[in-house]
Amino acid sequence: MSVLVYLENWEGKFKKNTWEAALYASKTAEMLGTEAIGVTIGDLEDDASKAGQFGINKVLSLKGDDFRQFDANAFGAALNEVAEAQGADTIILSGTFNAKALAPSLAIYAEAALLTNVTALPLSADPFTVKRGVFSSKGFNDLSASASKRVVVFVPNSIGLEESEGGAEVSETSASTGDAPRVSVQEVDRVKGKIPLPEAERVVSGGRGLKGPENWGMLEELAEVLDAGTACSKPVSDMDWRPHSEHVGQTGIAIKPNLYVAIGISGAIQHLAGVSASNTIVVINKDEEAPFFKAADFGIVGDAFEVVPKLTEAIKKFKANN
Ligand SMILES: Cc1cc2nc3c(=O)[nH]c(=O)nc-3n(C[C@H](O)[C@H](O)[C@H](O)COP(=O)(O)OP(=O)(O)OC[C@H]3O[C@@H](n4cnc5c(N)ncnc54)[C@H](O)[C@@H]3O)c2cc1C
């Protein structure tokens, strides 16, 4: 039995998430004593053979009219068909927006256990056990799947990237979308901004402590020097200081960047629910009793309007000298 990995592309281009999924799959396959096979869906601009640098030797490419637009049901049906043809019992996806919609449909077609919110490589092969974030990432549980097939959706940024030499062999394959009900996309409203939040390695986020939308310039400047995406707390987007696409937390986007800088955010439990999985958290708040400091790796007690410009200058100087 092999491992299949969905190598997601965005308008033909691969992102870091794709290669992390390839690495996750090849390490899982190593643990299970089998091989990992990649699958791409849709027309490609980038070269899928790069999956070889992350331990995948074979990539199958599904193309055609049925696969021009993302459709969770259709992609689920087709991926299941490929998995069956390849004798795969473990299917790996990186938990992007699309993959989170695709995974349940795939699990139903495959009659597989669905293991979501996985935060590390599988803990054991038999029984197949994974570590998952639960209760909005406030806790973890180890979950074993007794089903003969499983769909594993891991949180992006869980294992990072390790590149090696190699190139995968890419060949075309075919699969049908069966009788899956199809979705037709009428209009696409793109999120504006330089770095989409779910993919950002670093995120600079602002709360009500910034007083008003006119003060976001300093936050954006810090984000620029850090090459970071920008986020905000719920009240900030509710008041239209920032777009809703930047709202993180329990009712917003859940993220797991390497660095999360929270400026003028109190650290309410609903906010932490979406950001506490970040690898390093830096909090800037003028109230030393702010709850966010309990979740912080580094904290600065001070007025954001003084601290943030100084921090930006210090980072600029550091970058210029290194
Ligand atoms: C069902 C439900 C779901 C929710 N979902 C979410 C969610 O998804 N995301 C979310 O964010 N919230 C969510 N909330 C709201 C949440 O409970 C908090 O009200 C919200 O996170 C507070 O936002 P804030 O920290 O920006 O504002 P505040 O709580 O007002 O905190 C502002 C902070 O800024 C600090 N500050 C003020 N001036 C300065 C300064 N000059 N320099 C530095 N620091 C300063 C203050 O000390 C304070 O800690 C939810 C609430 C409910 C009930």
The ligand as an SDF file (V2000), in Angstrom:
LIG
                    3D

 53 58  0  0  0  0  0  0  0  0999 V2000
  -18.0410   34.3770   20.0090 C   0  0  0  0  0  0  0  0  0  0  0  0
  -16.8890   35.3130   19.9360 C   0  0  0  0  0  0  0  0  0  0  0  0
  -15.9520   35.1100   18.9430 C   0  0  0  0  0  0  0  0  0  0  0  0
  -14.8560   35.9920   18.8200 C   0  0  0  0  0  0  0  0  0  0  0  0
  -13.9220   35.7640   17.8560 N   0  0  0  0  0  0  0  0  0  0  0  0
  -12.8350   36.5420   17.8260 C   0  0  0  0  0  0  0  0  0  0  0  0
  -11.8210   36.3190   16.8610 C   0  0  0  0  0  0  0  0  0  0  0  0
  -11.9040   35.4200   16.0050 O   0  0  0  0  0  0  0  0  0  0  0  0
  -10.7390   37.1250   16.8680 N   0  0  0  0  0  0  0  0  0  0  0  0
  -10.5850   38.1460   17.7660 C   0  0  0  0  0  0  0  0  0  0  0  0
   -9.5750   38.8420   17.7020 O   0  0  0  0  0  0  0  0  0  0  0  0
  -11.5370   38.3730   18.6760 N   0  0  0  0  0  0  0  0  0  0  0  0
  -12.6540   37.6220   18.7240 C   0  0  0  0  0  0  0  0  0  0  0  0
  -13.6220   37.8900   19.6340 N   0  0  0  0  0  0  0  0  0  0  0  0
  -13.4970   39.1190   20.4430 C   0  0  0  0  0  0  0  0  0  0  0  0
  -12.5680   38.9430   21.6420 C   0  0  0  0  0  0  0  0  0  0  0  0
  -13.3020   38.4220   22.7300 O   0  0  0  0  0  0  0  0  0  0  0  0
  -11.9760   40.2980   22.0580 C   0  0  0  0  0  0  0  0  0  0  0  0
  -13.0090   41.2000   22.3380 O   0  0  0  0  0  0  0  0  0  0  0  0
  -11.0640   40.9120   20.9860 C   0  0  0  0  0  0  0  0  0  0  0  0
  -10.0990   39.9610   20.5650 O   0  0  0  0  0  0  0  0  0  0  0  0
  -10.3680   42.1260   21.5580 C   0  0  0  0  0  0  0  0  0  0  0  0
   -9.6840   42.7760   20.5350 O   0  0  0  0  0  0  0  0  0  0  0  0
   -8.4400   43.6880   20.8540 P   0  0  0  0  0  0  0  0  0  0  0  0
   -7.4640   42.9110   21.6690 O   0  0  0  0  0  0  0  0  0  0  0  0
   -7.9920   44.2880   19.5920 O   0  0  0  0  0  0  0  0  0  0  0  0
   -9.0780   44.8760   21.7230 O   0  0  0  0  0  0  0  0  0  0  0  0
   -9.0400   45.1790   23.2690 P   0  0  0  0  0  0  0  0  0  0  0  0
   -9.5380   44.0450   24.0600 O   0  0  0  0  0  0  0  0  0  0  0  0
   -9.7270   46.4890   23.4250 O   0  0  0  0  0  0  0  0  0  0  0  0
   -7.4930   45.3280   23.6120 O   0  0  0  0  0  0  0  0  0  0  0  0
   -6.7010   46.3870   23.1950 C   0  0  0  0  0  0  0  0  0  0  0  0
   -5.3200   46.1830   23.7960 C   0  0  0  0  0  0  0  0  0  0  0  0
   -4.4730   47.2150   23.3370 O   0  0  0  0  0  0  0  0  0  0  0  0
   -3.6430   47.6300   24.4090 C   0  0  0  0  0  0  0  0  0  0  0  0
   -3.2450   49.0050   24.1130 N   0  0  0  0  0  0  0  0  0  0  0  0
   -4.0070   50.1440   24.1510 C   0  0  0  0  0  0  0  0  0  0  0  0
   -3.2850   51.2100   23.7570 N   0  0  0  0  0  0  0  0  0  0  0  0
   -2.0410   50.7310   23.4770 C   0  0  0  0  0  0  0  0  0  0  0  0
   -0.8390   51.3510   23.0430 C   0  0  0  0  0  0  0  0  0  0  0  0
   -0.7730   52.6720   22.7850 N   0  0  0  0  0  0  0  0  0  0  0  0
    0.2630   50.5790   22.8850 N   0  0  0  0  0  0  0  0  0  0  0  0
    0.2120   49.2440   23.1490 C   0  0  0  0  0  0  0  0  0  0  0  0
   -0.8910   48.6180   23.5740 N   0  0  0  0  0  0  0  0  0  0  0  0
   -1.9990   49.3430   23.7090 C   0  0  0  0  0  0  0  0  0  0  0  0
   -4.5190   47.5200   25.6540 C   0  0  0  0  0  0  0  0  0  0  0  0
   -3.7180   47.4040   26.8080 O   0  0  0  0  0  0  0  0  0  0  0  0
   -5.3170   46.2560   25.3420 C   0  0  0  0  0  0  0  0  0  0  0  0
   -4.6480   45.1070   25.8510 O   0  0  0  0  0  0  0  0  0  0  0  0
  -14.7110   37.0490   19.7550 C   0  0  0  0  0  0  0  0  0  0  0  0
  -15.6700   37.2120   20.7660 C   0  0  0  0  0  0  0  0  0  0  0  0
  -16.7430   36.3600   20.8410 C   0  0  0  0  0  0  0  0  0  0  0  0
  -17.7340   36.5450   21.9440 C   0  0  0  0  0  0  0  0  0  0  0  0
  1  2  1  0
  2  3  1  0
  2 52  2  0
  3  4  2  0
  4  5  1  0
  4 50  1  0
  5  6  2  0
  6  7  1  0
  6 13  1  0
  7  8  2  0
  7  9  1  0
  9 10  1  0
 10 11  2  0
 10 12  1  0
 12 13  2  0
 13 14  1  0
 14 15  1  0
 14 50  1  0
 15 16  1  0
 16 17  1  0
 16 18  1  0
 18 19  1  0
 18 20  1  0
 20 21  1  0
 20 22  1  0
 22 23  1  0
 23 24  1  0
 24 25  2  0
 24 26  1  0
 24 27  1  0
 27 28  1  0
 28 29  2  0
 28 30  1  0
 28 31  1  0
 31 32  1  0
 32 33  1  0
 33 34  1  0
 33 48  1  0
 34 35  1  0
 35 36  1  0
 35 46  1  0
 36 37  1  0
 36 45  1  0
 37 38  2  0
 38 39  1  0
 39 40  1  0
 39 45  2  0
 40 41  1  0
 40 42  2  0
 42 43  1  0
 43 44  2  0
 44 45  1  0
 46 47  1  0
 46 48  1  0
 48 49  1  0
 50 51  2  0
 51 52  1  0
 52 53  1  0
M  END
$$$$
